[in-house]
Amino acid sequence: MDDKGDRHDTDPHIPVLLRPLLAAVAPVSGTWLDGTFGAGGYTRALLDAGAERVIAVDRDPLAFEMAASWADRYGERLVKQPGVFSQMDSYAQDLDGVVLDLGVSSMQLDQAERGFSFLRDGPLDMRMSQDGISAADIVNTASEADLADILFQFGEERASRRIARAIVRARAEAPITRTLELAKLVESCLPRAKPGQSHPATRSFQALRIAVNAEYDELHQGLMAAERALKPGGMLAVVTFHSIEDRMVKRFFAARAGQTGRANRYAPELVEEAPRFTDVTRKAIGADDEELASNPRSRSARLRVGRRTDAPAGPIAARDIGMPEIERRPS
Ligand SMILES: C[S@@+](CC[C@H](N)C(=O)[O-])C[C@H]1O[C@@H](n2cnc3c(N)ncnc32)[C@H](O)[C@@H]1O
């Protein structure tokens, strides 16, 4: 293990918005499901706050290995469940609470060999679950138009066409297989970042990661699965890291809280139904100054919370919560 690897075992991932999350869902009791176990920061906090049992889900097989040193302390109160949170209702029912802390963990980002980081050289992988198609598969086989759509729709990258063209030209010479190779290629298509601006490859890497792990689809399915798995009165808390995810969670709660109106100007008028969630956060909760100072990752984190009612669960269309869909943009 390299020096970064050693650091992961001792200081893996600082949980974001933990204090406001616990305050928003208090009092914690009964059975909870943590759909994004990661380094277990939320799971541990829920167990320590009074949860009798936490079902901890993660699609990354390494997540549970890293928790081996402390997880046994909780005995049968901690149930490790490898898998995806979109299937949470097949793992458990009648839950008192569900927490989702979306995206990647610091351990995943910091390990060069996982291929998530544009700052560390590694294989262009980005698979949280370590199976399925990798970022290299997409980069080397998708059409130029599809690449541009992924970068634009999933990463809000305005230079998507320019970058897609550069990728297709470069891969005609040799496949793009390393993270830094792609990062440099993206950088060559964009103006140099000014001080304080994010790295030019940030949006492209985010877009590819989202595509590789089908993250928007997981979120859409996961919100519906939580609705099916929660008992009346149960709490759903979701922490997001960028505007598209936050929009999806916001619109889901708005629609489920029985708020009428249109999800967007093309969508049909939402029908007023018995609310499936109440006590929904009016305004997303962000990090306070103390957390911002101690954990830069918290800068873009947003928390939204809702309480399940006894109204029957049901489906909601992806477009009604503003999920981006890959489709050709007019040229
Ligand atoms: C931001 S980290 C969670 C950190 C955690 N809250 C903590 O305090 O340590 C996100 C984790 O969720 C996992 N993950 C992301 N999407 C998932 C999904 N759809 N199903 C299951 N696990 C997922 C990732 O593998 C990663 O380990």
Ligand as a Chemical Component Dictionary entry (heavy atoms), coordinates in Angstrom:
data_LIG
# 
_chem_comp.id                   LIG 
_chem_comp.type                 NON-POLYMER 
_chem_comp.pdbx_formal_charge   0 
_chem_comp.three_letter_code    LIG 
# 
loop_
_chem_comp_atom.comp_id 
_chem_comp_atom.atom_id 
_chem_comp_atom.alt_atom_id 
_chem_comp_atom.type_symbol 
_chem_comp_atom.charge 
_chem_comp_atom.model_Cartn_x 
_chem_comp_atom.model_Cartn_y 
_chem_comp_atom.model_Cartn_z 
_chem_comp_atom.pdbx_ordinal 
LIG C1  C1  C 0  -19.941 9.761 0.241  1  
LIG S1  S1  S 1  -19.640 8.088 0.623  2  
LIG C2  C2  C 0  -20.535 7.808 2.094  3  
LIG C3  C3  C 0  -19.757 8.157 3.331  4  
LIG C4  C4  C 0  -20.431 7.770 4.622  5  
LIG N1  N1  N 0  -21.665 8.509 4.854  6  
LIG C5  C5  C 0  -19.507 7.974 5.799  7  
LIG O1  O1  O 0  -19.822 8.779 6.673  8  
LIG O2  O2  O -1 -18.453 7.336 5.849  9  
LIG C6  C6  C 0  -20.630 7.241 -0.545 10 
LIG C7  C7  C 0  -20.541 5.721 -0.481 11 
LIG O3  O3  O 0  -21.735 5.229 -1.067 12 
LIG C8  C8  C 0  -21.452 4.186 -1.945 13 
LIG N2  N2  N 0  -22.493 4.239 -2.964 14 
LIG C9  C9  C 0  -22.697 5.195 -3.888 15 
LIG N3  N3  N 0  -23.777 4.927 -4.613 16 
LIG C10 C10 C 0  -24.303 3.776 -4.128 17 
LIG C11 C11 C 0  -25.443 2.998 -4.458 18 
LIG N4  N4  N 0  -26.254 3.350 -5.449 19 
LIG N5  N5  N 0  -25.696 1.890 -3.727 20 
LIG C12 C12 C 0  -24.861 1.537 -2.718 21 
LIG N6  N6  N 0  -23.754 2.217 -2.372 22 
LIG C13 C13 C 0  -23.478 3.331 -3.062 23 
LIG C14 C14 C 0  -20.056 4.444 -2.455 24 
LIG O4  O4  O 0  -19.449 3.228 -2.834 25 
LIG C15 C15 C 0  -19.389 5.099 -1.244 26 
LIG O5  O5  O 0  -18.752 4.132 -0.452 27 
# 
loop_
_chem_comp_bond.comp_id 
_chem_comp_bond.atom_id_1 
_chem_comp_bond.atom_id_2 
_chem_comp_bond.value_order 
_chem_comp_bond.pdbx_ordinal 
LIG C1  S1  SING 1  
LIG S1  C2  SING 2  
LIG S1  C6  SING 3  
LIG C2  C3  SING 4  
LIG C3  C4  SING 5  
LIG C4  N1  SING 6  
LIG C4  C5  SING 7  
LIG C5  O1  DOUB 8  
LIG C5  O2  SING 9  
LIG C6  C7  SING 10 
LIG C7  O3  SING 11 
LIG C7  C15 SING 12 
LIG O3  C8  SING 13 
LIG C8  N2  SING 14 
LIG C8  C14 SING 15 
LIG N2  C9  SING 16 
LIG N2  C13 SING 17 
LIG C9  N3  DOUB 18 
LIG N3  C10 SING 19 
LIG C10 C11 SING 20 
LIG C10 C13 DOUB 21 
LIG C11 N4  SING 22 
LIG C11 N5  DOUB 23 
LIG N5  C12 SING 24 
LIG C12 N6  DOUB 25 
LIG N6  C13 SING 26 
LIG C14 O4  SING 27 
LIG C14 C15 SING 28 
LIG C15 O5  SING 29 
# 
